[in-house]
Amino acid sequence: MENRSFKIITLGCKVNHYESQCISSRLLKRGWKEAINIEEAQIIIINTCIVTQKASHQSRQAIRRAIRGKRRGALVMAIGCYAQVYGQELEGIEGLDLVLGNGYKDILDEILEGGRVRDPNRYTKVGFSTNWSCPVEGFNVKSRAFLKIQDGCDSFCSYCIVPYARGPIRSLSPEKVIEMLRRFSDAGFKEVVLTGVHLGRYGRDMIGDWTLLRLLKRIKRENLPLRIRLSSLELTEIQDELIEMILNEPWLCRHLHIPLQSGDDEILKRMNRSYSSSYFREKIQYITYRIPDISIGVDVMVGFPGEDENAFKNTFNLLKELPISYLHVFIYSDRKGTDAFHMNGKIPYEIQHHRSQILLKLSKEKRLGFLRGCLNKEFNVVVEKESKKFPGLLEGLTDNYIRVIFKGEEGLLRKMLLKVKTIEIKDERYVFSCRC
C-alpha cells in the first residue's frame, strides 16, 4: 500500500479502548501513520461493541459512516465483539471489506502488513488470544495509562453477551504485568489503570494460585513511581485484605467501581447474580467505614424482565441509602443468545427510560454529596491536561476519582503528582483547588 495510513474508531469499554491503542502502537512501530480523520486514511478500523442494542446500533452507524466518508480505494474493516458474536450481520453491509473477531486483534498488524486484507476467507472467528503484549512507545502522550491484565468471563449473567464475545478466563502473566508497568513508568506515566473483562478473576487460569490480590502484592515490591487504579470489580471478589491494602497503601487508589445491577433479590436471582441486596448493603457500608473518602461507583440496570414497580423501588431505596459516589445507569437490552432473551415480563422502553432518568438524577445527587464531603481536604493529583472548560487552568484527577481544576504552568503537564487542597465545586462535577 502506498499510503500506509490508518484510522481507528472505538466503541465500548476500557478494554476495547486499550486494545485499539495496542493496535495503533503496533502499526506505528511498523511505520504506518495515524490519520487525523477517515477521509485521509487508507485503512479504517471500527472496533465494535455489542453489550447493548444501542451499542450495536452505534457500531453499525460507525461502519456505514466510514464507508460513506472513505477516500477512493480505502478499506473498511470491523473488528471486536460484534464481529465475534454476530459477524454474519456485519458481512451483509455493502462496502465492508473485512470482519475480524476478537482473536485477530493481536495479529491485525501482521494481516495488514502481509497484504491479506482482501483474502476471500473473511476471518470472522478465531480462538481467543492469550498474548496481548503491547508496545508502550506508540501510546498517546498522557499521564494515565490503561493496562489490560485479564480477558474473558465465565459468569454467564442471564442478560450478558460478553462471555460469548470474550471467551474463557485468560490472564496476563505476572512477569508481563510487571514488565509493562516498568515500561509505562519509564515512559513518564504517573498512573496505570489495571483493567479486564472480569478483573476479579485474574489468575484463575494460571498455575500457582495467582489472584489479583497476590499480583498487587507483587507490584508493591517493585516500588515503582506509579499510582495504580483498579477498574470494575465484583463485590464478592473484594476481600477484606484488599480493603486493608487500599486503606494502607498510598499508591493504590481509593476508588472502586462495583456492579450492583439490581437492588431486588428476586431480580438478582433472575439475573444469575451471586449475592443478595443485604450482602451488597453491608459490604459497601463496611468499605466506606474502613476507607475514608473512598469513591465507589455502582453499575445498575433498569427494566430487566420482571422488574415491576416494587422491584425498582427496592433498587432505588438501596442506592439512595448507600454511601456511594456515582452511578452508571444502563437500560436492559435484549441480546440474542442470552438466557434473558427468552424471559417473560419484558418492560416497555418508556418505563425503562423513565426509571433510568430517576436513577440518573439520584446519581447527580450522590456525586454532589460526595464532592461536598471532600472539600477543604488535601489530595494527590495526577496532572493530565490543560482544561478546555476552564481556559488557563490545569486539570487532574485525585486518587478518589475527583476531577480537580487548579492553576499551574504548562511544564507540569504529565510530569508529576501534585498535592492540592479542594476549595469549591463548579458545575456539579469539577472541584477548584489550590496547590499546597
C-alpha positions in Angstrom: 0.0 0.0 0.0 1.4 3.4 -1.0 -0.5 5.3 1.6 0.2 3.4 4.8 -2.2 5.3 7.0 -4.9 4.2 9.4 -7.8 5.5 11.5 -9.3 3.5 14.4 -12.8 4.3 15.7 -13.5 2.6 19.1 -16.8 1.9 20.8 -17.4 0.3 24.2 -15.5 -0.5 27.2 -12.0 0.4 28.6 -10.7 -3.0 27.4 -11.7 -2.1 23.8 -10.0 1.2 24.0 -6.8 -0.4 25.4 -6.9 -2.9 22.5 -7.3 -0.1 20.0 -4.4 1.7 21.5 -2.3 -1.5 21.2 -3.3 -2.0 17.5 -2.3 1.6 16.9 1.0 1.2 18.7 1.9 -1.9 16.7 1.1 -0.2 13.4 3.1 2.9 14.2 6.0 0.7 15.1 5.8 -0.9 11.7 6.0 2.5 10.0 2.3 3.3 9.5 0.9 6.8 10.1 -2.3 7.6 12.1 -4.7 9.7 10.0 -6.5 12.6 11.6 -9.8 11.6 10.0 -11.4 8.8 8.0 -11.1 10.8 4.7 -7.3 10.7 4.9 -6.9 7.0 5.9 -6.2 4.1 3.7 -7.4 1.6 6.3 -10.4 2.4 8.6 -10.8 0.1 11.6 -14.0 0.0 13.6 -13.6 -1.7 17.0 -17.1 -2.6 17.7 -19.3 -3.2 20.8 -22.5 -5.3 21.3 -23.1 -5.0 25.1 -26.5 -3.4 24.3 -28.7 -2.9 21.3 -27.7 0.8 21.4 -24.0 -0.2 21.2 -24.7 -2.5 18.3 -26.6 0.3 16.5 -23.8 2.8 17.1 -21.3 0.2 15.8 -23.2 -0.2 12.6 -23.6 3.6 12.3 -19.8 4.0 12.6 -19.2 1.4 9.9 -21.6 3.0 7.5 -20.2 6.5 8.1 -16.7 5.1 7.4 -17.9 3.5 4.2 -19.6 6.7 3.0 -16.7 9.0 4.0 -13.7 7.0 3.0 -11.4 8.0 0.2 -11.3 6.1 -3.1 -9.6 2.8 -2.7 -9.6 2.9 1.1 -10.6 -0.3 3.1 -13.0 -0.5 6.0 -12.9 -3.3 8.5 -14.9 -4.2 11.6 -13.2 -5.9 14.5 -14.2 -6.8 18.1 -17.2 -8.1 19.9 -19.8 -7.5 17.2 -17.7 -9.3 14.7 -17.0 -12.2 17.1 -20.7 -12.9 18.0 -22.8 -11.5 15.2 -20.3 -11.5 12.4 -22.8 -12.6 9.7 -24.9 -9.5 10.4 -21.9 -7.3 9.6 -20.9 -9.3 6.5 -24.1 -8.2 4.9 -23.1 -4.5 5.0 -22.2 -3.5 1.5 -18.7 -1.9 1.3 -17.3 -3.5 4.4 -14.1 -5.2 3.4 -13.2 -7.4 6.4 -14.8 -8.7 9.6 -12.5 -9.9 12.3 -13.3 -11.5 15.6 -11.6 -10.5 18.9 -8.9 -13.2 18.5 -7.4 -11.3 15.5 -6.8 -8.0 17.3 -3.3 -9.2 18.3 -2.2 -10.0 14.8 -4.1 -7.3 12.9 -0.8 -5.5 12.1 0.5 -8.7 10.6 -2.6 -9.1 8.4 -2.3 -5.6 7.2 1.4 -5.8 6.7 1.1 -9.0 4.7 -1.4 -7.5 2.4 -4.0 -10.2 3.2 -6.9 -7.8 3.7 -8.8 -8.9 0.6 -8.3 -12.6 1.3 -11.6 -14.4 0.4 -11.5 -16.0 3.9 -13.0 -13.1 5.9 -11.6 -14.3 9.2 -14.7 -13.8 11.2 -13.9 -16.1 14.1 -10.7 -17.5 15.6 -9.6 -18.8 19.0 -9.1 -16.2 21.8 -5.6 -14.8 22.3 -3.6 -15.4 25.5 -0.8 -13.0 24.5 -1.7 -9.3 24.1 1.7 -7.6 24.7 1.7 -4.0 23.5 4.4 -1.6 22.7 4.2 1.4 25.1 6.1 3.7 22.7 3.2 4.3 20.5 0.7 5.2 23.3 -0.7 8.7 23.1 1.2 11.0 25.4 -0.9 11.1 28.6 -0.2 10.9 32.3 -2.6 8.0 32.8 -2.5 4.6 31.0 -4.7 1.5 30.9 -3.3 -2.0 31.1 -5.4 -5.0 30.3 -4.3 -7.8 32.6 -7.3 -10.1 32.2 -9.7 -11.1 29.5 -12.8 -13.4 29.3 -15.7 -14.2 31.6 -17.3 -17.4 32.8 -20.1 -15.9 35.0 -22.9 -16.0 32.3 -25.2 -13.5 33.9 -28.5 -14.1 32.2 -28.5 -10.7 30.4 -24.9 -10.6 29.3 -23.4 -11.5 25.9 -19.9 -10.8 27.0 -18.8 -14.4 27.8 -19.7 -15.3 24.2 -17.8 -12.3 22.8 -14.7 -12.5 25.0 -14.3 -16.2 25.7 -12.9 -18.0 28.8 -10.8 -16.5 31.5 -7.2 -15.6 30.4 -4.7 -13.6 32.5 -1.5 -11.8 31.6 1.4 -13.3 33.4 2.7 -11.5 36.5 6.1 -11.1 34.8 4.5 -9.4 31.8 2.4 -7.2 34.0 5.5 -6.0 35.9 7.4 -5.5 32.6 4.5 -3.4 31.2 4.3 -1.3 34.4 8.0 -0.6 34.3 7.7 0.5 30.7 4.8 2.8 31.5 6.8 4.3 34.3 9.9 4.7 32.1 7.7 6.4 29.5 6.6 9.0 32.1 3.2 7.8 33.0 2.1 8.5 36.6 -1.0 6.3 36.9 -1.9 3.0 35.4 -5.5 1.6 35.5 -5.5 -2.2 35.7 -8.4 -3.4 33.6 -10.1 -6.6 32.4 -13.4 -8.1 31.3 -13.7 -9.8 34.7 -10.8 -8.3 36.6 -11.5 -10.1 39.9 -11.0 -13.5 38.2 -7.4 -12.6 37.4 -5.1 -15.7 37.8 -7.9 -18.3 37.8 -6.4 -19.8 34.6 -2.8 -19.9 35.8 -0.7 -22.3 37.8 0.5 -21.1 41.2 -2.6 -19.8 43.0 -2.3 -16.3 41.4 -5.0 -13.8 42.3 -5.5 -10.1 41.9 -4.5 -9.5 45.5 -1.3 -11.6 45.1 -0.5 -9.6 41.9 -0.9 -6.3 43.8 1.5 -7.5 46.5 3.9 -8.4 43.7 3.5 -4.9 42.2 4.2 -3.3 45.6 7.6 -5.0 45.8 8.6 -3.1 42.7 8.2 0.2 44.4 7.5 1.9 41.1 6.7 5.7 41.0 3.2 4.8 39.7 -0.3 5.1 41.1 -2.4 2.0 40.5 -6.2 2.2 39.9 -8.4 -0.8 39.7 -11.3 -0.9 37.2 -14.6 -2.7 37.8 -14.6 -5.4 40.5 -17.4 -7.7 41.6 -18.2 -7.1 45.3 -17.9 -10.8 46.1 -14.3 -10.6 44.9 -13.2 -7.7 47.1 -11.7 -9.4 50.1 -11.0 -7.8 53.5 -7.3 -7.9 52.8 -7.8 -5.9 49.6 -9.8 -3.3 51.5 -7.0 -3.0 54.1 -4.5 -2.7 51.3 -6.4 0.2 49.7 -6.5 1.8 53.1 -2.8 1.5 53.9 -1.1 1.8 50.5 -0.9 5.3 49.1 -0.1 4.1 45.6 -3.4 2.1 45.4 -6.2 4.5 44.6 -9.2 4.9 46.9 -11.7 4.2 44.1 -13.8 1.1 43.4 -16.3 0.6 40.6 -18.7 -2.2 41.6 -21.7 -3.7 39.6 -24.9 -4.0 41.6 -27.4 -4.3 38.6 -30.4 -4.6 40.9 -31.4 -4.0 44.5 -34.2 -6.5 44.4 -33.4 -10.1 45.4 -35.8 -11.8 43.0 -34.4 -9.9 40.1 -30.8 -10.6 41.2 -31.7 -14.3 41.1 -33.2 -14.0 37.6 -30.0 -12.2 36.5 -27.9 -15.1 37.9 -26.0 -12.7 40.2 -24.3 -14.3 43.2 -25.2 -12.0 46.1 -28.2 -10.5 47.8 -29.2 -6.9 48.3 -28.4 -7.2 52.1 -24.9 -8.5 51.3 -24.3 -5.6 49.0 -25.5 -3.1 51.5 -23.4 -4.5 54.4 -20.2 -4.8 52.3 -20.5 -1.3 50.8 -21.1 0.2 54.3 -18.0 -1.7 55.6 -15.8 -0.5 52.8 -16.7 3.2 53.3 -16.3 2.8 57.1 -12.8 1.4 56.7 -11.6 3.7 53.9 -12.3 7.4 54.5 -13.2 9.4 51.3 -13.2 6.4 49.1 -15.1 6.8 45.8 -17.5 4.0 45.0 -19.2 3.9 41.6 -22.0 1.4 41.0 -23.4 -0.1 37.8 -27.2 -0.5 37.9 -29.6 -1.9 35.3 -33.2 -0.8 34.9 -36.1 -2.6 33.1 -34.8 -6.2 33.4 -37.6 -8.7 32.5 -39.9 -9.0 35.5 -38.8 -5.7 37.2 -42.1 -4.4 38.5 -42.6 -1.1 40.4 -41.8 -2.7 43.7 -38.6 -4.3 42.4 -37.5 -0.9 41.0 -38.4 0.8 44.3 -36.2 -1.7 46.1 -33.3 -0.8 43.8 -33.9 2.9 44.2 -34.1 2.7 48.0 -31.0 0.7 48.3 -29.0 3.1 46.2 -30.3 6.1 48.0 -29.3 4.6 51.3 -25.8 3.6 50.4 -22.7 5.9 50.7 -21.8 5.7 47.1 -20.3 8.4 44.8 -21.9 8.0 41.4 -24.0 5.6 39.3 -23.6 4.1 35.8 -27.2 3.5 34.7 -28.0 1.0 31.9 -31.3 0.1 30.3 -31.8 -3.6 29.9 -31.4 -4.6 26.3 -32.3 -8.0 24.7 -29.2 -9.8 23.5 -29.9 -12.9 21.3 -28.1 -15.9 22.8 -28.5 -14.9 26.4 -31.0 -16.6 28.9 -32.8 -13.3 29.5 -33.6 -13.0 25.8 -36.2 -15.8 26.3 -37.7 -14.5 29.6 -41.2 -13.2 30.0 -42.1 -9.9 31.6 -40.3 -7.6 29.2 -40.6 -3.9 30.2 -41.7 -1.3 27.7 -39.0 1.2 26.7 -41.0 4.2 28.0 -40.9 2.7 31.5 -37.3 1.7 31.2 -36.3 5.2 30.2 -38.4 6.8 33.0 -36.6 4.7 35.6 -33.2 5.5 34.1 -33.9 9.2 34.4 -34.9 8.7 38.1 -31.6 7.0 38.8 -29.5 9.5 36.8 -31.0 12.2 39.0 -30.0 10.2 42.0 -26.5 9.8 40.7 -26.1 13.6 40.4 -27.2 14.0 44.0 -24.8 11.3 45.1 -21.9 12.8 43.2 -22.6 16.3 44.6 -22.8 14.9 48.1 -19.5 13.1 47.7 -17.8 16.2 46.4 -19.1 18.3 49.3 -17.7 15.8 51.7 -14.3 16.1 50.1 -14.0 19.9 50.3 -11.2 21.6 52.3 -9.0 18.4 52.2 -5.7 17.7 50.6 -5.3 15.2 47.7 -2.5 14.0 45.4 -3.4 14.7 41.8 -2.1 13.3 38.5 -1.8 16.3 36.3 -3.5 15.5 33.0 -4.1 18.4 30.7 -5.0 22.0 30.1 -8.6 22.4 30.9 -10.8 23.1 27.9 -13.8 24.1 30.1 -11.7 26.5 32.2 -9.0 28.0 29.9 -5.7 28.9 31.5 -6.1 26.3 34.2 -4.8 22.7 34.5 -6.9 19.6 35.1 -6.1 16.5 37.0 -7.5 13.5 38.9 -7.3 12.6 42.6 -6.8 9.1 43.7 -10.5 9.0 44.8 -11.7 10.0 41.3 -12.4 13.7 41.7 -11.6 15.9 38.7 -9.9 19.0 40.0 -9.0 22.3 38.4 -6.1 24.4 39.5 -3.5 27.0 38.5 -0.2 25.8 37.2 2.4 26.2 34.4 2.3 24.1 31.3 5.5 22.4 32.3 3.6 20.5 35.0 1.7 18.5 32.4 2.3 14.8 32.6 5.4 15.4 34.8 4.4 14.7 38.3 1.9 14.2 41.1 0.9 17.4 42.8 -0.7 17.9 46.2 -3.8 20.2 46.1 -6.4 21.4 48.5 -10.0 21.4 47.4 -11.9 24.7 47.7 -15.1 25.0 45.6 -17.4 22.9 43.4 -18.1 24.1 39.9 -20.8 22.8 37.6 -21.6 19.9 40.0 -18.7 18.0 38.6 -15.4 19.9 38.9 -13.6 20.9 42.1 -11.5 24.1 42.1 -8.3 23.6 44.1 -5.1 25.3 45.2 -1.7 23.8 45.2 -0.3 23.0 48.6 
